[in-house]
Amino acid sequence: MSNVPPGDPRAEFDFQPLIDALLAGDHKLALTATQVLIDRGCSRERIVTEGLEHAMSRLDDKCTVDSFNLLEIMLVGRAVSAVVRVLYPDGYAPTEGRATFVIATLEGDVHDLGKNIVRMVLVGKGFRVVDLGRDCPVENLVSAAQREDAVAVLVSGLISPVVSQVRKVRPALSAAGLGELPVVAGGAALKQLQPRALDVDYVAENAFDGARYLERLVEADERS
C-alpha cells in the first residue's frame, strides 16, 4: 500500500513501490516497479527525479558518517544502476542529465569500489556521469572534461601513491584552459588531506557528502 499523501505531486503515479524496492536493495523488484510506471506512461525523467532521487535522498539521511553502511549502499546502488540501465540503455544523453561530471580513479590505483559508489549516488540523483574507470592518466581525465563539457571533475584514490597524481590535475586543467573547473577528491587515501594539500576544491568525507557539495555547485550555477 502506498503511503504517498493525497495532493502530493507523486500521487499521479505511485512511486512508493519503486522507492521501497530501491531502499531494500531489491533490484528485481525495483525493475518490476519501474516497468509498471513505464507501462502507465510515466516519463523516465520523473522516474529518476521522483523515484531514484527520492530513494537516494532517504538513504543519504540514514547513512551519516557515524552509521555508514557500505553493504546497504552497494545493494541500493546495484538496484539504482539496474533501473538506470533500463531507462537509459545507451547511457544518459548529454541533454538529459541535470549536469555532467567526469569521474576516475587516477593512474597508479586500480581500486574503484569508492568511485563506483559515487557514480551510483550521482546517477541516482539524476546527474550524467562519465566514468573513465581506474588507473586513469590525468591527461585522459582532462580530455574527457573538455569533450563532455563537464561542470566538475571527480577523482578517487584508495592508496597513498595516487596523491601525487591528484596534485597534477589542477595544473593539467589550467593548461587546457579549464583552470576554473571544480575538482572534487574522495577515497581513503585522499580524505585524510585538506583540499589545499591536494590542490582541489573539496575533499568529500563519503559519497553522499560529495554529492551534496556537487548539488550545491550546480544549484549555484543555475541561479547565476
C-alpha positions in Angstrom: 0.0 0.0 0.0 1.4 3.4 -0.9 2.0 6.0 1.7 2.1 8.9 -0.7 -0.2 11.5 0.9 -3.2 12.9 -1.0 -2.3 16.0 -3.0 1.4 15.0 -3.2 2.6 15.6 -6.8 3.7 12.0 -6.9 0.1 10.8 -6.4 -0.5 10.8 -10.2 2.0 7.9 -10.4 2.7 5.7 -7.4 6.5 5.9 -6.9 6.4 4.3 -3.5 6.8 0.7 -4.6 9.9 1.7 -6.6 11.3 3.7 -3.7 10.7 0.9 -1.2 12.4 -1.7 -3.6 15.4 0.6 -4.1 15.9 1.1 -0.3 15.6 -2.6 0.2 18.3 -3.2 -2.3 16.0 -5.5 -4.3 16.9 -4.8 -7.9 14.5 -7.3 -9.4 11.5 -5.8 -7.5 12.8 -2.3 -8.5 12.8 -3.3 -12.1 9.3 -4.6 -11.8 8.1 -1.4 -10.2 9.9 0.6 -12.9 8.2 -1.3 -15.7 4.8 -0.7 -14.1 5.5 3.1 -14.1 6.7 2.9 -17.8 3.6 0.9 -18.8 1.4 3.6 -17.2 3.1 6.3 -19.2 5.4 7.8 -16.6 8.4 9.6 -18.2 11.9 8.4 -17.4 12.8 11.8 -16.1 10.1 11.6 -13.5 11.2 8.1 -12.6 14.7 9.4 -11.9 13.7 12.6 -10.1 10.7 11.3 -8.1 11.7 7.7 -7.7 15.5 7.2 -7.8 16.5 10.6 -6.5 13.9 10.4 -3.6 15.3 7.0 -2.6 18.9 8.2 -2.7 17.9 11.2 -0.5 16.3 8.8 2.0 19.5 6.7 2.0 21.5 9.9 2.5 19.5 10.7 5.6 20.2 7.3 7.0 23.9 7.0 6.2 25.5 9.5 8.4 29.3 9.5 9.0 28.6 7.5 12.2 26.4 4.9 10.6 27.8 4.5 7.1 26.6 1.0 5.9 28.7 0.0 2.9 26.7 -3.1 2.1 23.4 -1.3 2.2 24.8 1.4 -0.1 26.1 -1.2 -2.5 22.8 -3.1 -2.6 20.9 0.1 -3.2 23.5 1.2 -5.8 23.1 -2.1 -7.7 19.3 -1.6 -7.7 19.6 2.0 -8.9 22.1 1.0 -11.6 19.7 -1.7 -12.8 16.9 0.8 -13.2 19.1 3.4 -14.9 20.2 0.8 -17.5 16.6 0.1 -18.3 15.7 3.8 -18.5 18.8 4.8 -20.4 20.2 1.7 -22.2 22.6 3.8 -24.2 23.6 6.0 -21.3 22.5 9.5 -20.4 22.1 11.7 -23.4 24.0 15.0 -22.8 20.8 17.0 -22.7 19.1 14.7 -20.2 21.3 14.8 -17.1 21.0 17.6 -14.6 24.7 18.2 -15.2 27.7 16.3 -16.4 30.6 15.1 -14.2 33.7 13.2 -15.2 35.0 10.7 -12.7 38.1 8.5 -12.5 40.4 6.6 -10.2 43.7 8.0 -11.2 46.8 6.3 -12.6 48.5 4.1 -10.1 45.4 3.0 -8.3 43.3 0.1 -9.6 40.7 0.2 -6.8 37.4 1.5 -7.9 34.8 0.5 -5.3 34.6 4.0 -3.9 34.4 5.6 -7.4 31.6 3.2 -8.3 29.6 4.1 -5.2 29.9 7.8 -6.0 28.8 7.2 -9.6 25.7 5.3 -8.4 24.8 8.0 -6.0 25.1 10.7 -8.6 23.3 8.8 -11.3 20.5 8.1 -8.8 20.2 11.9 -8.2 19.7 12.4 -12.0 23.2 13.5 -13.0 25.1 12.4 -16.0 28.4 10.7 -15.0 31.2 9.9 -17.5 33.2 7.2 -15.8 36.8 6.8 -17.1 37.4 3.8 -14.9 40.5 3.0 -12.8 44.2 3.6 -13.4 43.3 6.6 -15.5 46.0 9.0 -16.7 45.5 12.7 -15.8 45.6 13.7 -19.5 42.6 11.4 -20.2 40.7 13.0 -17.4 41.3 16.5 -18.8 40.4 15.4 -22.3 37.2 13.9 -21.2 36.3 17.0 -19.1 36.8 19.2 -22.2 35.0 16.8 -24.6 32.0 16.3 -22.3 31.6 19.9 -21.2 31.8 18.7 -17.6 30.8 21.1 -14.7 33.3 19.3 -12.4 35.9 16.5 -12.3 35.9 13.9 -9.6 38.9 11.9 -8.6 39.1 8.9 -6.3 42.0 7.3 -4.6 42.4 4.4 -2.1 46.2 4.2 -1.9 48.6 6.9 -1.0 50.8 6.8 -4.2 47.8 8.3 -6.1 48.2 11.6 -4.1 50.9 12.8 -6.4 48.6 12.2 -9.4 45.8 14.2 -7.9 48.2 17.2 -7.5 48.7 17.1 -11.2 45.0 17.5 -12.1 44.7 21.3 -11.5 47.8 22.3 -13.5 46.7 20.0 -16.3 43.3 21.5 -16.4 44.8 25.0 -16.3 47.0 24.2 -19.3 43.9 23.1 -21.2 42.0 26.4 -20.3 39.9 24.7 -17.7 41.6 26.1 -14.6 38.3 27.2 -13.0 36.7 23.8 -13.3 35.9 22.4 -9.8 37.9 19.4 -8.7 36.4 17.1 -6.0 38.5 14.3 -4.4 37.5 11.4 -2.3 38.6 8.0 -1.1 40.6 6.6 1.8 43.9 8.0 0.7 42.6 11.4 -0.1 40.1 12.3 2.6 42.9 12.4 5.1 44.3 15.5 3.4 43.0 19.1 3.2 41.9 20.5 -0.2 44.9 22.8 -0.3 47.3 19.9 0.1 45.8 18.2 -2.9 45.1 21.4 -4.9 41.4 20.6 -5.2 38.3 22.5 -4.3 36.7 19.9 -2.0 37.6 16.6 -0.3 34.5 14.5 0.3 34.1 12.5 3.5 31.9 10.0 1.7 29.8 9.6 -1.5 26.8 11.5 -0.1 28.9 14.3 1.2 30.5 14.7 -2.2 27.1 14.6 -3.9 25.7 17.3 -1.7 28.7 19.5 -2.5 28.2 18.9 -6.2 24.4 19.6 -6.0 25.2 23.0 -4.3 27.6 23.8 -7.1 25.0 23.0 -9.8 22.3 24.9 -8.0 24.5 28.0 -7.6 25.4 27.8 -11.3 21.7 27.6 -12.2 20.9 30.7 -10.1 23.7 32.8 -11.6 
